[in-house]
Amino acid sequence: MAASSDRYERVLKAHLELNPKSWAALQARGVDDHTPLQLDFEFTAPGEDETRALMRHLRSVTDYELQGGAQNQDDGTQRWMVLGTTSPMIVSLERLDEWVTQMAAHGRDGGPAEFDGWGARTPESAPPPPPPSTDESLKGLLGRLGRSRRRT
């Protein structure tokens, strides 16, 4: 248990040391403590059971979008991961530190799994909305032409 606790502390310390640089990079892109961001995050788990346990835990305490599964590695092993995205939230350096500490603790207590890090979706980097389906595109075009589409 002591080795696990030491590893958790080292991983958390490394993340917290990176946060000021990450926050400065976000500020350079125009983000401030009033800009809503979605944070993407990743955990690595030792196996499927821990991946499922962490996902159950995160679903019980957050409203984050989550995906879990294994990725095949070049050496034939599998890397078990939980990937997620937060709801839009307002952050500051202090709030990022709190969130990272909380996420690392979720990994330790809910998996166990290791919190691998986060990235931010700024308003400019958010993915564009999906293109309309063919039916919607056709309806829009026909509507602009003053016609309606007949269904057969």
SULJO-V19983 format. One record per pair of residues at least 24 apart in sequence whose ideal C-beta (glycine too) atoms are under 10 Angstrom apart, sorted by the first residue. I is the first residue (numbers start at 0). J is the second residue. D is the distance in whole Angstrom. If there is no record, write none. Layout:
I	J	D
I	J	D
//
This chain:
3	107	8
3	111	7
4	107	8
6	107	9
6	111	10
6	113	8
7	103	7
7	104	8
7	106	8
7	107	5
7	108	10
7	111	9
7	113	8
7	114	9
8	103	9
8	107	10
10	103	6
10	106	9
10	107	9
10	113	6
10	114	7
10	115	9
10	116	10
11	96	10
11	99	7
11	100	6
11	102	9
11	103	5
11	104	8
11	106	10
11	107	9
11	114	8
12	103	10
13	103	10
13	116	9
14	95	9
14	96	9
14	99	5
14	100	8
14	102	9
14	103	7
14	114	7
14	115	9
14	116	7
14	117	8
15	95	9
15	96	6
15	99	6
15	100	7
15	103	9
17	95	10
17	99	9
17	116	8
17	117	10
18	92	6
18	93	9
18	95	5
18	96	6
18	98	9
18	99	6
18	117	9
19	92	6
19	95	9
19	96	9
21	92	9
21	95	7
21	99	10
21	116	9
21	117	8
21	118	9
21	119	8
22	90	8
22	91	8
22	92	4
22	93	9
22	94	10
22	95	6
22	96	9
22	119	10
23	92	9
24	119	9
25	90	8
25	92	9
25	95	9
25	119	6
25	121	7
26	92	9
28	119	9
28	121	6
28	122	10
28	123	7
28	124	8
29	121	8
29	122	9
29	123	8
30	90	8
30	91	10
30	119	7
30	121	6
30	122	9
30	123	10
31	89	9
31	90	10
31	91	8
32	89	6
32	90	7
32	91	4
32	92	8
32	93	9
32	94	8
33	89	6
33	91	9
34	87	10
34	89	7
34	90	8
34	119	9
34	121	7
34	122	7
35	86	9
35	87	4
35	88	7
35	89	6
35	90	9
35	120	10
35	121	9
35	122	7
36	85	8
36	87	7
36	88	6
36	89	8
36	90	6
36	95	10
36	118	10
36	119	5
36	120	6
36	121	6
36	122	8
36	124	10
36	125	9
37	63	10
37	64	9
37	84	5
37	85	6
37	86	7
37	87	5
37	88	8
37	118	10
37	119	7
37	120	4
37	121	9
37	122	10
37	124	10
37	125	7
38	63	9
38	83	9
38	84	7
38	85	5
38	86	9
38	87	9
38	88	7
38	90	8
38	95	8
38	98	7
38	99	10
38	102	9
38	117	5
38	118	7
38	119	6
38	120	8
39	63	10
39	64	9
39	82	7
39	83	7
39	84	5
39	85	8
39	116	9
39	117	6
39	118	5
39	119	8
39	120	7
40	65	10
40	81	8
40	82	7
40	83	5
40	84	8
40	85	7
40	98	9
40	99	9
40	102	6
40	105	10
40	106	10
40	114	7
40	115	8
40	116	7
40	117	4
40	118	8
41	80	6
41	81	7
41	82	5
41	83	8
41	102	10
41	112	10
41	113	9
41	114	8
41	115	4
41	116	6
41	117	8
41	118	9
42	67	9
42	79	9
42	80	6
42	81	4
42	82	8
42	83	8
42	102	8
42	103	9
42	105	8
42	106	5
42	109	9
42	110	7
42	111	10
42	112	4
42	113	6
42	114	6
42	115	6
42	116	9
43	70	10
43	78	6
43	79	7
43	80	6
43	81	8
43	106	9
43	110	9
43	112	6
43	113	5
43	114	9
43	115	5
44	69	9
44	78	9
44	79	4
44	80	7
44	81	7
44	106	8
44	109	10
44	110	5
44	111	7
44	112	4
44	113	8
45	79	7
45	110	8
45	111	7
45	112	8
45	113	9
46	77	8
46	79	6
46	110	10
46	112	10
47	77	9
47	79	6
48	79	9
48	110	9
49	79	7
49	81	9
49	106	9
49	109	9
49	110	4
49	111	6
49	112	6
49	113	10
50	79	5
50	80	7
50	81	6
50	110	7
50	112	7
51	79	9
51	81	9
51	110	9
52	81	10
52	108	10
52	109	6
52	110	6
52	111	8
52	112	8
53	79	9
53	80	10
53	81	5
53	83	10
53	105	7
53	106	7
53	107	10
53	108	9
53	109	5
53	110	4
53	111	8
53	112	5
53	114	10
54	81	6
54	83	9
54	109	9
54	110	9
54	112	10
55	109	8
55	110	10
56	81	10
56	105	6
56	106	9
56	108	7
56	109	3
56	110	7
56	112	9
57	81	7
57	83	7
57	102	9
57	105	6
57	106	9
57	109	7
57	110	10
57	112	10
58	109	10
59	109	9
60	101	9
60	105	7
60	109	8
61	85	8
61	86	9
61	101	9
61	102	9
61	105	8
62	86	6
63	102	10
67	112	10
79	110	9
79	112	8
80	112	8
80	115	8
81	105	10
81	106	8
81	109	9
81	110	8
81	112	6
81	114	10
81	115	9
82	115	10
83	117	10
84	117	10
84	118	10
84	120	8
85	117	9
85	119	10
85	120	9
87	120	9
87	122	9
87	125	9
90	119	8
95	119	9
//
